Structures are given as C-alpha cells and as structure tokens.
C-alpha cells in the first residue's frame, strides 16, 4: 500500500523518546513532518536526524512538529536521541504497521540479496491532515532544508 500527495495521512500511534506517545490525533490541526529512517545511530540516519534538529528553530517558528520513525526498539532509539541531543520525538514502529501504511517498508536489495527494510522517506502533512509533499528514497545532504522550504510554502 502506498499513499500519495493529497491523501489523508494514515492514522498512527507510537511510543516515542522521553516517554512520549505520538499520534495523528495528537497532531490534529497542526502541520507536521513524519520521516522514516532505517536504523538509529547509523551514519546516514545520524546526519539526517542532526539536520532536522538544526532546522527545528525555523520549523518551530512556522509551527511545524518533526517526528522521526524507525523499526528499532525504544531502547536504542532513546540512546540515539540522548547521544545526539535530539529534542524532537523519535518513535518506534517495531511492528512496521505505520511504515506499511505509508508505504515505506519495502523490498530492498544489496549484493543481489533481497530483504525487507525501511525506505528513507519523508512526509509533510498539512493542518488539514492531508499529505502535502512526499520525498521517497531520500538523499540526506540538503534534505532538511528542502523540507523546510516546502513547509514554508505551505503557509
């Protein structure tokens, strides 16, 4: 299953860092960024999380929440958040139901071996709960800036 720009954001509720719970209902009426990353504390995921952390003041200025989602258990996610002083919620989607709803749990291939894994993807959701913009197979450098620009264009 996959979602498209203009679709209503699929529902979710997940445990997140700092004892928080993140849910679609909790974000009702607010714009937010939901980004999916493969694994906590790996080079690409660290760069991406730190870039979003750096962009938080500008994103917060336009009223945008950021939530990172990975299939990791909460313990490694908490360690990752602590290690890099990440203040936005990082959520655990251990059973991959949210990733499947957003179409980010996909078949990947490495050295000819096929396996299921998280596709690095970002979803910008507007105040109306609809997906305003989707980035799939994200390349980390410059990505947070591109998300910020798209969010500012939402108004």
Sine and cosine of phi, psi and omega as CSV:
sin_phi,cos_phi,sin_psi,cos_psi,sin_omega,cos_omega
0.00,0.00,0.59,-0.81,0.01,-1.00
-0.62,-0.78,0.48,-0.88,0.03,-1.00
-0.96,-0.28,0.36,-0.93,-0.01,-1.00
-0.80,-0.60,0.31,-0.95,0.06,-1.00
-0.86,0.51,0.68,-0.73,-0.04,-1.00
0.99,-0.13,-0.34,0.94,0.04,-1.00
-0.95,0.31,0.41,-0.91,0.16,-0.99
-0.94,0.34,0.65,-0.76,0.01,-1.00
-0.90,0.43,0.75,-0.66,0.05,-1.00
-0.87,0.50,0.57,-0.82,-0.03,-1.00
-0.91,0.40,0.51,-0.86,0.08,-1.00
-0.40,-0.92,0.42,-0.91,0.15,-0.99
-0.45,-0.89,0.86,-0.51,-0.07,-1.00
-0.63,-0.77,0.49,-0.87,0.14,-0.99
-0.94,0.33,0.57,-0.82,-0.02,-1.00
-0.68,-0.74,0.18,-0.98,-0.05,-1.00
-0.83,0.55,0.44,-0.90,0.04,-1.00
0.95,0.32,0.40,0.91,0.03,-1.00
0.95,0.31,0.26,0.96,-0.02,-1.00
-1.00,0.06,0.27,-0.96,0.17,-0.99
-0.82,-0.58,0.72,-0.69,0.07,-1.00
-0.93,-0.36,0.67,-0.74,-0.01,-1.00
-0.50,-0.87,0.39,-0.92,0.04,-1.00
-0.89,0.45,-0.66,0.75,-0.02,-1.00
-0.90,0.43,-0.58,0.81,0.02,-1.00
-0.92,0.39,-0.35,0.94,-0.02,-1.00
-0.97,-0.24,0.11,0.99,-0.05,-1.00
-0.79,0.61,0.77,-0.64,0.03,-1.00
0.99,0.13,0.01,1.00,0.01,-1.00
-0.88,-0.48,0.58,-0.81,0.11,-0.99
-0.98,0.21,0.52,-0.85,0.03,-1.00
-0.44,-0.90,0.29,-0.96,0.06,-1.00
-0.92,-0.39,0.79,-0.61,0.08,-1.00
-0.90,-0.44,0.91,-0.41,0.01,-1.00
-0.86,-0.51,0.65,-0.76,-0.05,-1.00
-0.96,-0.26,0.75,-0.66,0.01,-1.00
-0.73,-0.68,0.51,-0.86,-0.12,-0.99
-0.92,0.39,-0.71,0.71,-0.13,-0.99
-0.39,-0.92,0.73,-0.68,0.02,-1.00
-0.88,0.47,0.61,-0.79,0.12,-0.99
0.88,0.47,0.58,0.81,0.17,-0.99
-0.94,-0.34,0.36,-0.93,-0.14,-0.99
-0.80,0.60,-0.79,0.62,-0.03,-1.00
-0.90,0.43,-0.67,0.74,-0.03,-1.00
-0.93,0.37,-0.57,0.82,0.04,-1.00
-0.92,0.40,-0.72,0.70,0.03,-1.00
-0.86,0.51,-0.69,0.73,-0.03,-1.00
-0.90,0.43,-0.74,0.67,-0.02,-1.00
-0.88,0.47,-0.68,0.73,0.00,-1.00
-0.91,0.41,-0.58,0.81,0.04,-1.00
-0.91,0.40,-0.66,0.75,0.06,-1.00
-0.91,0.40,-0.63,0.77,0.03,-1.00
-0.86,0.50,-0.70,0.72,0.02,-1.00
-0.91,0.42,-0.54,0.84,-0.02,-1.00
-0.99,0.12,-0.16,0.99,-0.06,-1.00
-0.79,0.61,-0.71,0.70,0.00,-1.00
-0.83,0.55,-0.69,0.72,0.02,-1.00
-0.94,0.35,-0.65,0.76,0.01,-1.00
-0.90,0.43,-0.69,0.73,0.03,-1.00
-0.89,0.46,-0.58,0.81,0.01,-1.00
-0.87,0.50,-0.53,0.85,0.03,-1.00
-0.99,-0.17,0.26,0.97,0.12,-0.99
0.96,0.26,0.47,0.88,-0.08,-1.00
-0.97,-0.25,0.80,-0.61,0.10,-1.00
-1.00,0.00,0.50,-0.87,0.05,-1.00
-0.86,-0.52,0.72,-0.70,0.06,-1.00
-0.74,-0.68,0.80,-0.59,0.08,-1.00
-0.99,-0.14,0.63,-0.77,-0.04,-1.00
-0.77,-0.64,0.76,-0.65,0.12,-0.99
-0.65,-0.76,0.28,-0.96,0.01,-1.00
-0.99,0.15,0.06,1.00,-0.01,-1.00
-0.92,0.39,0.35,-0.94,0.13,-0.99
-0.95,0.30,0.29,-0.96,-0.05,-1.00
-0.88,0.48,-0.61,0.79,-0.09,-1.00
-0.85,0.53,-0.80,0.60,0.04,-1.00
-0.90,0.43,-0.51,0.86,0.02,-1.00
-0.92,0.39,-0.70,0.71,0.03,-1.00
-0.87,0.50,-0.69,0.72,0.01,-1.00
-0.87,0.49,-0.70,0.72,0.00,-1.00
-0.87,0.50,-0.74,0.67,-0.02,-1.00
-0.88,0.47,-0.66,0.75,-0.01,-1.00
-0.92,0.39,-0.74,0.68,-0.05,-1.00
-0.84,0.55,-0.61,0.79,-0.06,-1.00
-0.94,-0.33,0.23,0.97,0.03,-1.00
0.78,0.63,0.74,0.67,0.01,-1.00
-1.00,0.09,0.87,-0.50,-0.08,-1.00
-1.00,-0.07,-0.34,0.94,0.02,-1.00
-0.98,0.17,0.41,-0.91,-0.05,-1.00
-0.92,0.39,0.73,-0.68,0.17,-0.99
-0.94,-0.35,0.84,-0.55,-0.11,-0.99
-0.97,-0.26,0.46,-0.89,0.03,-1.00
-0.97,-0.25,0.85,-0.52,0.04,-1.00
-0.90,-0.44,0.87,0.49,-0.09,-1.00
-0.83,0.56,-0.63,0.78,-0.04,-1.00
-1.00,0.03,0.02,1.00,0.09,-1.00
0.88,0.47,0.32,0.95,-0.01,-1.00
-0.93,0.38,-0.60,0.80,0.00,-1.00
-0.95,0.32,-0.70,0.72,0.04,-1.00
-0.85,0.52,-0.64,0.76,0.01,-1.00
-0.92,0.38,-0.64,0.77,0.01,-1.00
-0.89,0.46,-0.56,0.83,-0.01,-1.00
-1.00,-0.06,-0.01,1.00,0.04,-1.00
0.95,0.31,0.50,0.86,-0.02,-1.00
-0.96,-0.28,-0.10,1.00,0.08,-1.00
-1.00,-0.06,0.98,-0.21,-0.21,-0.98
-0.77,-0.64,0.26,-0.97,0.09,-1.00
-0.97,0.23,0.77,-0.63,0.03,-1.00
-0.87,-0.49,0.19,-0.98,-0.01,-1.00
-0.62,-0.78,0.75,-0.66,0.07,-1.00
-0.66,-0.75,0.79,-0.61,-0.03,-1.00
0.79,0.62,0.64,0.77,0.05,-1.00
0.98,0.18,-0.10,0.99,0.00,-1.00
-1.00,-0.08,0.76,-0.65,0.01,-1.00
-0.99,-0.11,0.62,-0.78,0.02,-1.00
-0.40,-0.92,0.27,-0.96,0.04,-1.00
-1.00,-0.02,0.65,-0.76,0.01,-1.00
-0.35,-0.94,0.13,-0.99,-0.02,-1.00
-0.99,0.12,0.80,-0.60,0.10,-0.99
-1.00,0.07,0.78,-0.63,0.02,-1.00
-0.92,0.40,0.94,-0.34,-0.08,-1.00
-0.62,-0.79,0.44,-0.90,0.02,-1.00
-0.72,-0.69,0.65,-0.76,0.01,-1.00
-0.83,-0.56,0.80,-0.59,0.08,-1.00
-0.98,-0.20,0.88,-0.47,-0.06,-1.00
-0.94,-0.34,0.77,-0.63,-0.02,-1.00
-0.98,0.18,0.12,-0.99,0.01,-1.00
-0.83,0.55,-0.49,0.87,-0.04,-1.00
-0.99,0.17,0.01,1.00,0.02,-1.00
0.99,0.15,0.12,0.99,0.02,-1.00
-0.99,-0.15,0.50,-0.86,0.00,-1.00
-0.97,0.23,0.90,-0.44,-0.06,-1.00
-1.00,0.07,-0.59,0.81,-0.03,-1.00
-0.46,-0.89,0.58,-0.81,0.03,-1.00
-0.79,-0.61,0.72,-0.69,0.15,-0.99
-0.89,-0.46,0.84,-0.54,0.04,-1.00
-0.92,-0.38,0.41,-0.91,0.00,-1.00
0.74,0.67,0.79,0.61,-0.08,-1.00
-0.88,0.48,0.69,-0.72,0.18,-0.98
-0.99,-0.17,0.83,-0.56,-0.18,-0.98
-0.88,0.47,-0.75,0.67,-0.08,-1.00
-0.84,0.54,0.83,-0.56,0.03,-1.00
0.99,0.16,-0.04,1.00,-0.08,-1.00
-0.92,0.40,-0.73,0.68,-0.02,-1.00
-0.86,0.51,-0.61,0.79,0.04,-1.00
-0.90,0.43,-0.63,0.78,0.02,-1.00
-0.91,0.41,-0.64,0.77,0.02,-1.00
-0.91,0.42,-0.69,0.72,0.01,-1.00
-0.86,0.51,-0.72,0.69,0.00,-1.00
-0.88,0.48,-0.68,0.73,0.01,-1.00
-0.91,0.41,-0.63,0.78,0.00,-1.00
-0.91,0.41,-0.65,0.76,0.02,-1.00
-0.91,0.42,-0.56,0.83,0.01,-1.00
-0.93,0.36,-0.40,0.92,0.04,-1.00
-0.89,0.45,-0.56,0.83,0.02,-1.00
0.99,0.11,0.00,0.00,0.00,0.00
